[in-house]
Amino acid sequence: MMLILLAIGAFAALAGAFLAGRAQAGAIARQIRVHVLPYLRRRAAEAHLEVRPEDPRASATDAAGEACQLAEKLTEHERHEMALSSTVQMQRPPQ
């Protein structure tokens, strides 16, 4: 009997930790949707990158995924721009 109570207690603790983790992940995804995604969209538009129209029905998790994709595109764009600028600087005419 004691073993059953111990197993039930362990299960309840695991379930509580799992639910708390999901709640925290959802809160982080909502913060990304509200604060990070608009910034990344604006930066992508300034860089003339193609940005999908905002989907108001997208879940917070989908918005977090979109933020990651935009961040990756912006990083690639910046790397490409830096490579171009250093190439242009290296091709100075001889003096």
GIJO-V411870 format. One record per backbone hydrogen bond with DSSP energy under -1.0 kcal/mol. CO is the residue of the C=O (numbers start at 0). NH is the residue of the N-H. E is the energy in kcal/mol with one decimal. If there is no record, write none. Layout:
CO & NH & E
CO & NH & E
This chain:
0 & 4 & -2.1
1 & 5 & -2.2
2 & 6 & -2.3
3 & 7 & -2.5
4 & 8 & -2.3
5 & 9 & -2.4
6 & 10 & -2.4
7 & 11 & -2.5
8 & 12 & -2.2
9 & 13 & -2.4
10 & 14 & -2.8
11 & 15 & -2.4
12 & 16 & -2.2
13 & 17 & -2.5
14 & 18 & -2.6
15 & 19 & -2.3
16 & 20 & -2.3
17 & 21 & -2.3
18 & 22 & -2.2
19 & 23 & -2.3
20 & 24 & -2.4
21 & 25 & -2.4
22 & 26 & -2.1
23 & 27 & -2.3
24 & 28 & -2.4
25 & 29 & -2.1
26 & 30 & -2.0
27 & 31 & -2.3
28 & 32 & -2.2
29 & 33 & -2.2
30 & 34 & -3.0
31 & 36 & -2.9
35 & 39 & -2.5
36 & 40 & -2.6
37 & 41 & -2.2
38 & 42 & -2.6
39 & 43 & -2.4
40 & 44 & -2.2
41 & 45 & -2.3
42 & 46 & -1.6
43 & 48 & -2.8
44 & 47 & -1.3
54 & 57 & -1.7
58 & 62 & -2.1
59 & 63 & -2.0
60 & 64 & -2.0
61 & 65 & -2.4
62 & 66 & -2.3
63 & 67 & -1.9
64 & 68 & -2.1
65 & 69 & -2.7
66 & 70 & -2.4
67 & 71 & -2.1
68 & 72 & -2.3
69 & 73 & -2.8
70 & 74 & -2.2
71 & 75 & -2.4
72 & 76 & -2.5
73 & 77 & -2.5
74 & 78 & -2.4
75 & 79 & -2.4
76 & 80 & -2.6
77 & 81 & -2.5
78 & 82 & -2.3
79 & 83 & -2.2
80 & 84 & -2.5
81 & 85 & -2.3
82 & 86 & -1.8
83 & 87 & -2.4
84 & 88 & -1.8
85 & 89 & -1.6
86 & 90 & -1.1
